[in-house]
Amino acid sequence: MTIAHIYLNSARRLLHKLTGDSVGVGLKHGWVAGSSLVIPTTCPLPLNFIRHHSSEVPNFPELFTTSKLEDKDIVQNLHAVMRKVPQQVVVVTAAVFDKDKKMWKKRGITCSSFTSVSFFPPIVSFCLYKHSSMHDLLQSVDQFALHVLANNQVRHAMHFANNPGEGSCQFEAIPHVQGKEGLPIIIGSLAVLLCRVHSIHTVGDHQVWYSRVTGVSVSEHLQDPLLYFIRSFCSVGDEVFLQAFEHATLPFEDWSHEAHIRMAWNYIREYGRDAATPHIKLGIQKFNEQNKDKIKTGYHETITVFFIHMVANAIKSCNPDMQFHEFLEEHRYLCDGDFMFQYYNKHTLFSEEARHRFIPPDKKPLP
């Protein structure tokens, strides 16, 4: 059905509602025929008429444009659409035995675009960035596990979105058991699917993994999945983090100084320093209010403005495609507990005045 047909069918329903006439159900010689109303399909009047009653019919004015959209405009519009579509958060885990070290090498990664493709046979799909370090591992194993995260597993989504350091174990702080072939299974997930690779297709900057499901475990008690909405610049881990922060569902124990830096980094990259500042300030105050029974020190204006400046200054020298863990690795000083004292005397920084309004540094100026 064409867009013109959608408008004309909508016009028939609307005219019937307004006039009581039984408007014709089909197109006849280029006209919409009715018992007392005849509307030419080439006449602009029906569309103008319909637009005055936009609550009654679908509104697709942009589809009538004859100009060709640039790729960047299409991408921008697609981002706008996808920001309205909730995405399920999944973590894929796998393990391979290291014969030299005589131990299992366990890895996990947070993935996007998870969906069911087929029930007969049972096929699901997920997407990975095509340069992900997980590709080789997943292709080398007979079986991997796909975890549908519950809404209280924000920490897991953020954790597995970061690349592990060489020789580090991603699962040291993650409650899990090891199944067949050393496969790590994350405890507390909404569901776990055991899978084998069916096929892999490269599409743009991602690869779509189609996976044959060989086993399923579903929680009998957990009901709510962890969802997120796509933003402009964020990785899936940052998407989940920001949504949890904004909804005040981020576990308070995860609201560390590093989390403050991560939040500021995301907002500044998305909005720019000036536009991001109110988001950062109000976001911290809202989160603190939701956790006021746990907060010890509360909001501090000078510390907040100082780190907004420092994070924004650090971002200037960064690759725009850089991930947060890479940014932090290059700017570890941002997490140094004594960093601010290079600029402030303690009695100045911890004064009541500095808590409520920004006080410029009294040891050396900001860069």
Buried (B, 14 or more C-beta within 10 A) or exposed (E): EEEBEBBBBBBBEBBBEEEEBEBBEEBEEEBBBBEEBEBEBEEEEBBEBBEEEEEEBEEEEEEEEEEEEEEEEEEEEEEEEBEEEEBBBBBBBBBBEEEEEEEBBBBBBBBBBBEEEEEEEBBBBBBBBEEBEBBEBBEEBEBBBBBBBBBBBBBBBBBBBBBBEEEEBBBEEBEBEEBEBBBBBBEBBBBBBBBEBBEBEEEEEBBBBBBBBEEEEEEEEBEEBBBBEBBEBBBBBBBBBBBBBBEBBBEBEBBEEEBBBBBBBBBBBBBEBEEBBEBBBEBBEBBBEBBEEEBEEEBBBBBBBBBBBBBBBBBEEBEEEBBBBBBBEEBEEBEEEEBBEEBBEEEBBBBEEBBEEBBEBEEEEEE
